[in-house]
Amino acid sequence: MKAVWYDRTGPAVQVLNYGEWPDPQPGTGEVRVRLYASGVNPSDVKTRDGLRGPMTQPFQIPHSDGAGVIDAVGDGVSADRVGARVYVWNGAWRRPAGTCAQFICVPAEQALPLPDTVDFATGACLGIPAMTAAWALFADGDITGQTVLVAGGAGAVGEIAIQLARWAGATVIATVSSAEKAAVASAAGAHHVINYRNDDVLTAVMACTGDAGVDRVVEVEFGGNLALTAQIIKVGGVIAAYGSMASPTPELPFYALMFRNVTLRMLLVYLLNPAERAIVAARLAAAMADGALHPRIALRVPLDQAAAAHEAVESGAVESGALIGNVVIDIA
């Protein structure tokens, strides 16, 4: 098979190799997926660059997310699964062989049904971005009738969180940093969009909610936004955070949050347990069935140009707005 791999960490153009790799064979309880798309996430890029620590195995085919068709199964897996369209999650999580290749073998439960109405490029955006968004929203039950603030509403996770929250019956407020990103958040379904570079977010949120605040925050920058979040979260509200890059060790306003009975939920989608993963998978399946999931794809490149995809993500082009959306590798 054709694959991309690295055996040392460093810059993409220096360490990523493209060429022939042995076809994998499914073991007991596994399926083999013929991949047609691979999602490139910031965590994939950071791991390849060495920012997540040294390599723990002799080689790495990168990327955790992908989509394709099951073409073989191992012992203990029904042959009925052959031919099924699926999306793959945690492909490269603590495993040497990820989705940046023509084939991948994963435990059968890591290949979830992908409806015929959803293309493979979209399927490659469902693992990390969509599952993060879904768990941030639904970890504590239904959100129908709630007011949800999505920080970074034009990001890969934020855009899907807006779509899912709107689909689930919530009122959605999104914060963004530019007019271009505001258009993306509005198109995703946000009822109110606040440009935090131009507007006072506290004043704007309170105006949107009649001074009531919000029930839930899907937070991309926990530490950097905490002073604001502590003022707008309702009594009994939830802050579900999946990032805190600007302030990785924030000082916590404990009593301000305690006297609102706030729940702080830190989440890393790689570590969801089977019951949590089932909740997420069910929500995503229902949203796809209703046609509610449309992740924006900013860049698509072929497999032999994987380094360009990595450079687009790590350069900050996606975050800065030069590219708005997910980065996907098409696998011929």
C-alpha positions in Angstrom: 0.0 0.0 0.0 1.0 3.7 -0.3 1.6 5.3 3.1 3.2 8.3 4.8 5.3 7.7 7.9 8.1 9.0 10.0 10.8 7.4 12.2 12.0 10.6 13.9 10.3 13.8 15.0 10.9 17.1 13.4 9.7 19.4 10.5 7.2 17.8 8.2 9.3 18.2 5.0 12.3 16.7 6.7 10.7 13.7 8.5 7.6 12.6 6.5 8.3 9.8 4.1 5.9 8.7 1.3 6.2 5.3 -0.4 5.3 1.6 -0.3 4.4 0.0 3.0 3.3 -3.6 3.7 -0.5 -4.1 3.5 -1.8 -4.7 7.1 -3.8 -7.8 7.9 -6.6 -7.7 10.5 -6.1 -9.6 13.7 -8.7 -11.0 16.0 -11.5 -8.6 16.7 -10.2 -6.2 14.0 -11.4 -4.8 10.7 -9.3 -3.5 7.8 -10.5 -0.3 6.3 -9.6 0.8 2.8 -9.2 4.5 3.5 -10.2 7.3 1.1 -9.6 10.3 3.4 -7.5 11.1 6.4 -8.0 14.1 8.7 -5.1 16.2 9.9 -5.6 17.6 13.4 -3.3 19.9 15.5 -2.5 16.9 17.8 -1.2 14.9 14.8 1.1 17.8 13.8 2.3 18.4 17.4 3.1 14.7 17.8 5.1 14.6 14.6 7.0 17.7 15.5 8.0 16.2 18.9 5.9 18.6 21.0 4.1 15.7 22.7 7.3 14.0 23.7 9.8 11.5 22.1 8.6 8.7 19.9 7.8 5.5 21.8 7.9 3.2 18.8 10.2 2.8 15.8 7.9 4.3 13.2 4.6 6.2 13.0 2.0 6.4 10.3 0.3 9.6 11.5 -3.3 10.7 12.0 -6.1 9.4 14.1 -9.1 10.3 11.9 -10.1 8.8 8.6 -12.9 7.3 6.5 -13.3 4.5 4.0 -14.7 1.0 3.4 -14.2 -2.2 5.4 -12.6 -4.7 3.0 -11.5 -7.5 5.4 -12.2 -8.7 8.9 -10.4 -10.7 11.5 -11.5 -13.6 13.6 -14.5 -12.8 15.8 -15.9 -10.1 13.5 -18.9 -10.8 11.3 -18.2 -11.0 7.6 -21.3 -8.9 7.1 -19.2 -5.8 7.9 -17.2 -6.2 4.7 -18.3 -3.4 2.3 -19.5 -1.1 5.1 -18.7 2.6 4.8 -17.1 3.7 8.1 -15.2 6.5 9.8 -12.3 5.7 12.1 -11.3 7.2 15.4 -8.1 7.0 17.5 -6.3 5.4 14.5 -2.9 6.6 15.6 -3.6 7.0 19.4 -0.9 4.9 21.1 -0.6 2.8 17.9 2.1 2.9 15.2 -0.2 2.8 12.2 -2.7 5.7 11.7 -4.9 6.7 8.8 -2.3 8.4 6.5 -2.2 5.4 4.3 -4.4 3.3 2.0 -5.3 0.8 4.6 -5.6 0.6 8.4 -6.5 -2.2 10.8 -8.3 -1.2 14.0 -10.5 -2.9 16.6 -13.9 -3.3 15.1 -15.5 -0.8 17.5 -13.2 1.9 16.2 -14.8 1.8 12.8 -18.3 3.4 13.0 -21.0 3.5 10.3 -20.8 6.4 7.8 -24.1 7.0 6.0 -24.2 7.0 2.2 -25.2 10.7 2.4 -21.9 11.7 4.0 -18.8 11.8 1.9 -15.4 10.4 3.0 -13.8 13.8 3.4 -16.5 14.7 5.9 -16.1 11.3 7.6 -12.4 12.1 8.2 -13.5 15.1 10.3 -15.7 13.1 12.7 -13.1 11.5 15.0 -11.4 14.3 17.0 -13.3 17.5 15.9 -16.9 16.1 16.0 -16.5 13.8 18.9 -14.9 16.5 21.0 -17.8 18.9 20.1 -20.4 16.2 20.9 -18.9 15.2 24.3 -18.5 18.9 25.2 -22.2 19.4 24.5 -23.9 16.2 25.6 -21.7 14.8 28.4 -24.3 15.9 30.9 -27.5 15.1 29.0 -29.8 17.0 26.7 -29.3 20.7 26.0 -32.7 21.4 24.5 -33.8 24.9 25.6 -30.4 25.8 27.0 -28.2 28.7 26.0 -24.7 27.5 24.8 -21.7 29.7 24.2 -19.2 28.3 21.7 -15.8 29.9 22.0 -13.9 29.9 18.8 -17.0 29.3 16.7 -15.2 29.1 13.4 -12.7 26.4 14.5 -12.9 22.8 13.5 -14.5 21.8 16.9 -16.4 25.1 17.3 -18.2 25.0 14.0 -19.4 21.4 14.6 -20.4 22.4 18.1 -22.6 25.1 16.7 -24.2 22.8 14.3 -24.8 20.1 16.9 -26.1 22.6 19.5 -28.5 24.2 17.0 -29.7 20.7 15.9 -30.2 19.7 19.6 -32.5 22.7 20.3 -30.2 25.1 22.1 -29.8 28.8 21.6 -26.2 29.3 20.4 -23.9 32.2 20.9 -20.5 32.1 19.2 -17.4 34.2 19.7 -14.9 34.7 16.8 -12.0 37.0 15.9 -12.8 38.3 12.4 -15.6 39.1 10.0 -14.7 36.1 7.9 -15.0 33.8 10.9 -18.3 35.4 11.9 -19.7 34.4 8.5 -18.6 30.8 9.1 -20.2 30.7 12.6 -23.4 32.3 11.3 -23.6 29.8 8.4 -23.1 27.0 11.0 -26.3 28.1 12.7 -25.2 30.4 15.6 -28.1 32.7 16.7 -25.7 35.4 17.9 -22.1 35.9 16.8 -19.7 38.2 18.8 -16.4 39.4 17.4 -14.3 39.6 20.5 -11.8 41.9 18.9 -14.4 44.6 18.3 -17.1 44.0 20.9 -17.2 43.7 24.7 -18.1 40.1 25.1 -19.6 40.3 28.6 -21.9 43.2 27.5 -22.9 41.4 24.3 -23.6 38.0 26.0 -25.7 39.6 28.7 -27.6 41.6 26.0 -28.2 38.3 24.1 -29.5 36.5 27.1 -31.5 39.2 28.9 -28.8 39.3 31.6 -29.4 35.6 32.4 -26.0 34.3 31.2 -25.4 30.9 29.6 -26.0 27.4 30.6 -23.0 25.8 29.0 -19.7 27.0 27.5 -17.8 24.9 24.9 -14.3 26.3 25.6 -11.3 26.3 23.4 -9.2 28.6 25.6 -10.1 27.8 29.3 -7.5 29.9 31.0 -7.5 32.9 28.7 -11.3 33.2 28.9 -11.9 32.2 32.5 -12.3 35.7 34.0 -15.1 36.3 31.4 -16.6 32.8 31.7 -16.9 33.1 35.4 -19.2 36.1 35.0 -21.5 34.8 32.3 -22.1 31.2 33.4 -25.4 30.5 35.1 -26.0 28.9 38.4 -25.6 25.2 37.8 -23.8 25.8 34.5 -21.1 23.7 32.8 -17.8 24.8 31.4 -16.6 22.1 29.0 -13.0 22.9 28.0 -10.8 21.1 25.5 -8.0 23.7 25.3 -6.0 26.3 27.2 -3.0 27.1 25.1 -2.7 30.8 26.0 -2.9 30.1 29.7 -2.0 26.5 30.4 -1.8 26.9 34.2 -4.6 29.4 35.0 -5.5 30.7 38.4 -8.9 29.4 39.3 -11.5 31.8 40.7 -12.8 29.1 43.0 -15.4 30.9 45.1 -16.8 32.8 42.1 -17.5 29.4 40.5 -18.5 27.6 43.7 -21.2 30.1 44.5 -22.7 29.4 41.1 -22.4 25.6 41.6 -20.5 25.4 38.3 -19.2 22.1 36.9 -15.8 22.2 35.3 -15.4 19.5 32.6 -12.0 19.0 31.1 -12.1 16.6 28.2 -9.6 14.7 26.0 -11.6 12.8 23.4 -8.9 10.1 23.0 -9.7 8.9 26.5 -13.5 8.5 26.4 -14.6 5.2 27.9 -16.9 2.9 26.0 -20.1 4.2 27.6 -19.1 7.8 26.9 -18.0 6.9 23.3 -21.4 5.3 22.8 -23.2 8.5 23.8 -21.1 10.5 21.3 -21.5 8.0 18.5 -25.3 7.9 18.9 -25.5 11.7 18.9 -23.4 12.0 15.8 -25.3 9.2 14.0 -28.6 11.0 14.7 -27.3 14.3 13.6 -25.9 12.8 10.4 -29.3 11.1 9.7 -30.9 14.5 10.0 -28.4 16.1 7.7 -27.2 18.4 10.4 -23.4 17.9 10.2 -21.5 19.8 7.6 -17.9 20.4 8.7 -16.1 23.0 6.6 -13.0 21.7 4.8 -10.4 24.4 4.2 -7.8 22.3 2.4 -7.6 19.0 0.6 -4.3 17.5 -0.7 -3.3 14.1 -2.1 -1.5 11.6 0.0 1.9 12.3 -1.5 1.6 15.9 -0.3 0.9 15.2 3.3 3.8 17.5 4.4 1.9 20.4 2.9 -1.1 19.6 4.9 0.9 19.4 8.1 2.6 22.8 7.3 -0.8 24.4 6.8 -2.0 23.3 10.2 1.2 24.1 12.1 1.8 27.4 10.4 -1.3 28.8 12.1 -3.0 29.4 8.7 -6.1 27.6 9.9 -6.3 29.4 13.2 -5.4 32.8 11.7 -8.2 32.6 9.2 -6.1 32.2 6.0 -7.7 28.8 6.0 -11.0 28.3 7.9 -12.0 24.7 8.5 -10.5 21.2 8.5 -7.5 19.9 6.6 -8.1 16.5 4.8 -5.8 14.2 2.8 -7.5 12.5 -0.2 -6.2 8.9 -0.6 -6.5 7.8 -4.2 
